Amino acid sequence: MPRNKYTVDSSAGSGMRLDKYCATLEGAPSRSRLKNGALQIVVNDAPAKMSRQVRAGDVIIIEWEDPLPETPEPENIPLDILYEDENVTVVNKKQGMVTHPAAGNWTGTLVHALLWHWGGRCSCGGMRPGIVHRLDKDTSGVLITAKNRESETWLQDQFSGRKVKKIYAAILSGVPKKKDGEIKTHLFRDPRNRKRFTWSEESGRGKASWTSYQVVAVYGSYSLVLFTLHTGRTHQLRVHSKFLGCPILGDPVYGKKDPLFPSATLMLHARSLTIALPFSSEIKTFIAPFPRRFAKVIRKLRDTYDRRKEL
């Protein structure tokens, strides 16, 4: 585990924030690296926050989860490209690929693959060049990226202004009581498990979330559902499926191991994205084909349930 040790000199004066002081040191990590990559920061043998004020003589120890580059390097990773022009690249992200570098995933991400594909040419800076929205690691499907700063700003405005339509497909363990409807809840981290989110139907707690859904097919106690996102909260579709009493098949966080599909991975796929491309009033829809894992599960469901009902 990488480890850096520093002793604060008189440049700290009467008190300076820990992150600002570290940024002044030759060869020391930047403030963004401290924020994103530090596993633990200790000052005088006590855990410290980056907002802590340091004074001359303080001993600072920074431990890293893993080596953290200042900028992502291009990597030759194959991409499934759905569309491309001088401003954007639209990809069908495969399951298992992380969208952008973050703690524990400093290599092998979509960003690294895009930089290689672009020949290292992208005027968007930082550790997330061109990324204006993201998909979870285990979610596959359509994702649009920007090739320059102007396009990045345009796309960010589209997403922040909710001018984008996103439709996801999911195979659920269970069948919703209604064939279509809306889910409106407030989402917040589960106090019993910080890796999960939970919901409240009362306002005032968490962030408002809104999803529409339509059941496309029913196979015994399983269903194929299309979700339309009206907000984009973390784990929104996974939590809303749980809210319906029908967790997404293969979800290790919100579901249970399924007896018919014990080795299933998350059956959630970003099926389509409708958006205005940069500097154009034309609305485009991009569709990502259903992945092989969906086809295999549906084939088995059709073979297992003769009395299936496809809506």
ABEGO torsion letter per residue (X at the ends): XBBBBBBBBAAAEAEBBAAAAAAABBGBBBAAAAAAABABBBBGGBBBBAABBBBBGBBBBBBBABBBBABBBBBBBBBBBABBBAABBBBBBBBGBBABBBBGBABGBAAAAAAAAAGGBBABBEABBGBABBBBAABBEBBBBBABAAAAAAAAAAAAAGABBBBBBBBBBEBBABABEBBBBBBBBBAABAABBBBBABBGBEBBBBBBBBBABBBEABBBBBBBBABBBBGAAAAAAAAAGBBBBGBAAABBBBAABAABBBBBBBABBBBBBBGBABBBBBBBBBBAAAAAAAAAAAAABAABBBX
